[in-house]
Amino acid sequence: MRCWLDSCPKVNRLAYLLLRYEMNVVLLGPPGSGKGTQAELMHERLGFVHYSTGDVFRDHIKRKTPVGYEVKEYVTSGRLVPDSVVIEVMNAFIAEHVGKPIVYDGFPRTIPQAEGFGRVLDGHGLKVDAVVLIDLADDEVIRRLTARRQCRKCKKIYNLTFRPSRKEGICDECGGELYQREDDKEETIRRRLDVYREQTEPLIKFYEDKFKLERIAGELGRDKVFEELKRILETGKE
């Protein structure tokens, strides 16, 4: 009997292939490199569960879980959430999504987190299947992020360069005012890049020493980066 997949687009064939595995893919890269966008595409088109530490923290806080109360104490006081709590949250997330492929967007951030992540995966009988660095030069990071605007009402994100609103300064969805967040001002971005180089860049060598780390040039743009990601995933599982 002919498989129904034979007549499907290749992306659907790849999604079917990946859903047969508990695949764990780590996306690394500086702020503004497009990690979140690629993780969302992997979720929408390939069936991956999207793990973003900040989003998962907010979900726990909203649901008022014990971990949520703990995280909220750190966030409201302006303190960094300890690695032990980050790993606890990630462990619960993996347990909640057993049997599904997961893409980790900007996690781990430090070598201690990466080591804890490896131990948790091992405890679930899993491993890191691929680490992909979406690289982007500082000047391009600054160009992209300083062009971002957010709606004050519905929080939708726009970009003056490649995803502007139809009417300047006005949200297409709700008509709210668009503004530039403090996080997207050049001085703040440069500080974030300094933190990235200090804390996260060492992860590149950490994962290169363990197995091959794949690199994609972020300058390629959203669609071409996604095509490269699919190629990497296909190579790893076919």
N, C-alpha and C positions, 0 to 999 in steps of 0.2 A: 504494500500500500504506500502511496506517495505521501510523505510527510507534509502537513499544511505549511510548514516553515519554508518549503521549497519555493513558494510563491510570494514570500514576505520580503520586505526591504531588509537589507543587511543589518541595519540597526536593530530591528526586531529579532533577528536571528541571534545577534550578540546579546540582547537582553535575555532571551530564553536561555542561552548558554550560561550567562552569569548567574541567573536565578537558581541554577542547579548547585551553586557553590555558596558557602558562607565566606565570601570574599571580603577582605579588609584592605581598603586602599587609603593611603595617607596622601593628602595634598599639602605640600609646603609652598611657601612663597612669601614675599614681602607684602605689606598692606597695599591694596589696590591692584594686585596682580591678577585678580579674577578667580580666586579659589572658590569663593562663595557661589559665583555664577556657574562655574563648572560643576560644582557639587549639586546645584539645583538641576542642571541639565542631566547629570547622571541619575538623579532621582526621577525626573520626568520621563526620560527617554529609555533608561536602562533598568529602572526598578530598584536602584540603590536606596537604602535608608540614609538620610543626610544627618550626620552628627556635627553639630557646632556647639562648643562648650557654652557660649553665651546664651544661645537659644535654649539649650537643655536646662541651664540654670534658671532662666526666666520661666520655663514651664514648671519646674519644681516649686518655684516661689509662688506662681499662680495657683498651683494645686495644693499649696500649703502642706507639702510633705515634710517629714522630719529633716531631710537633707535641705529642702527649700528654706526652712527656718534658719538652718545653720549658715547656708550661703548668704541669705539676706542680711544676717548680722555683719558679715564681712563687707558686703557690698555697701550697705548703708553707712558703715563707719569709714569707708574709703580704703580699707585694707585689702591686700591681695588674698584671694582664696588659696589656702595651702594646697600643695600637691596632693596630700593624702585625701583631701575632700574631693578634688578634681578626679582622682583615680576612682574613688568610691562612686561618684556619679556616673563615670564612664562604665564601670563594671555593671552597675544596675541597668544602664542603657543596653549593653550587649546582651544581658540576660533577658531583657524585655523583647529583643529582636532576634532571638535564636533562629538560625536557619536562613537568615536574610543577608544579602551583601550590604556592607556598610562603607560609606565614604566619610572619612574624617577630615573636616574642613578646618585647617589651621591647628589641628591637634595631632600630636603633642607639640607643646611650645618650647619645652626645655628637655635636656638629657634626662634628668630625674623622672620627668613625666613619661618620656619614651621608655625608660627602663621599667617603670611601673606598668605601663601599657602592655609591654611584652609579657610581663608576669601574669597579668589578667587574661590576656589572650591564651596563654599557655594553659591557664587553669580551666578555660572553656574548651580546650582541645583545638585552638585556632592559632593563626599566625598572621603576621603582616604579609600580604601577598604582593603588594606593589607600593612603592613610594615615588611620587611624581613631584618634582620641583617645577613650579611655574615661575620662571625667572623674569625679572623686569628691572631695568635701570632706574636709579633714584629719580632722575629728571622726568622720566615717563610716569613714575608713581605720583610725583607731585603734580604733573600736568593733569593726570586723570582725577585725582582726589580733590584738587582745588576746584574742579569743574562740577563737582557733585552738588546737588541741591535736594532738600527734603521738604515735603509738605508738612506744615505745622499741624494740620488737622488729621489726615489719614496716614501720615508717615511714609508715603510712597517716595521712592528715590528716583531722581532724574540725573542726567549728565548733560551739561551744556554743549559738550563736544559731540557725543554720539547717541544720546537719547534725551533730547530736550523736550520740554512740554510744548504743546501746540501754541499756547499763548505765553509769552515771556513772563516769568514770575508767578504763573498761576497753574495750579494742579489740574491735569486733565480729568482726574477721577472725581474730585469733590469741590474744585474751585477754591481750595485753600491757598494761602500764601506760601511760596517756596522760599527757603532761606538756606544759608550756608552754616552747617554745624561747626562748632568749635573744633571737632575732630578733623575737619576737612580744611582747616586753615594751614598755610604753609609751615608756620613755626611748629604747630602741633605734629604735623606729618613728619617733619625732620626728627622730632623727638621719638616718634614711633619707629622710624627707621633705625635710629640709634639703638633702641631697645631690641628690635628685630636682630640687628647684627650681633648684639651682645648675647642674647638669650637663645635665639632660634637658629641662626646660621650654623652654630656648632652641630646641629642635628644633621646637616648635610653630610659632614664627614662621618658622623655616628652611623648613619644608614648606609653610606657608601662602603664603610668597613664591614658591614654585615652582609650586604648583597648589593646588586646593581641598583643604583638610583637613577631614574629616568629624568631627563631635563627637557622642558618645553619652553620656547621663547614666548613670553607673554605678549610681545609686540605683534605676534601673528594675528591677534584678534580672537574674539569669542569662538567663532565657528571653526576656524582652523585649529585652534587649541583643542577643541572638542574632538575633531577628527584625529588628532595625534593621540589624545587620550584613548579613544576607541581602539586605535592601532595597538597601543601598549597593552590594553586589556585583552584584546584578541590574541596577541602573541603569548600572553601569559596563560591562557586557558584553552586554546584550541589544540 
